[in-house]
Amino acid sequence: KPGAAIIRAYELSATVTAIDYPTRKVTLKGPNGKTLQVTAKPEIRRFNEIKVGDLVTARLVVSC
C-alpha cells in the first residue's frame, strides 16, 4: 500500500567493538563477523558501564 512501512524486529547477541559515549554510538560485531553501528536510546540504563569486549543482546527495529 502507498505510505505503508515494512517493520522488522531483530534480536541478536553481539560483541561491542567500539563505543562513543558522548554520541551513544556503539559498534557491534555479530556472530557472522559483520559489524553494525547503532545509536543507543536514552532509555538504555547503565550505558556508561558498557565496555569494549562486552557481549550484549541487541534488539533492533528497522523500518523501510
Secondary structure, DSSP 8 states (H G I E B T S, - for coil): -TT---EEEEEEEEEEEEEETTTTEEEEE-TTS-EEEEE--TT-TTGGG--TT-EEEEEEEEE-
